[in-house]
Structures are given as structure tokens and as C-alpha cells.
Amino acid sequence: MHFLVQSVPTMKPQSIVQMIKSITAREVFKQIPEVKLKLWGGEFWTKGYFINTVGRTNSENAVKEYVKSQGKTEEYQELHKSQQTLFDH
């Protein structure tokens, strides 16, 4: 999953990641409770993540284009079909 997030400079990137993980997991479990039963150890997110910062230059546009291009090919969608079935109900 990829996110491009804009934030205030006083907020730590790690805090933003923790907030996103917490809110999304809580909402998925609330809306589709059976998902938790299919997950290893009931955890929606792994402990790890990658984060990088970008400025308001070409690097921001490059990241936006990268995120937009993810998951559009049939091969990518086929590869992750088993993960998508977690949300079928």
C-alpha cells in the first residue's frame, strides 16, 4: 500500500505512519470483522514500513506518478488476488 501524505513540519513522520496504521486497521475491522480472523495473529499491518520525504519540486511529482501507477497492470492485480479476497464478503 502506498500513501502520499502532506503534513505540517512539526509532526514526526513516524507518528503519521502510526496514526494511518491505527485508523485504517480499526476501520477495516469495524466494517469487515471477519478479516481479523484471516490474518496471521490478527494483525492488519506489519511492524515495518518505508518512509521517505519529498519537497515541492519534481521529486513530489515523481512520487505522485509512482503511487498512481501502482496496481494498474493485470500481472500486479493477479499477483495480489489472494490479498484482495480478504475484503470480499
Buried (B, 14 or more C-beta within 10 A) or exposed (E): EEEEEEEEEEEEEEEBBEEBBEEBBEEBBEEBEEBBEEBEEEEBBEEEBEEEEBEEEEEBEEBEEEEEEEEEEEEEEEEEEEEEEBEEE
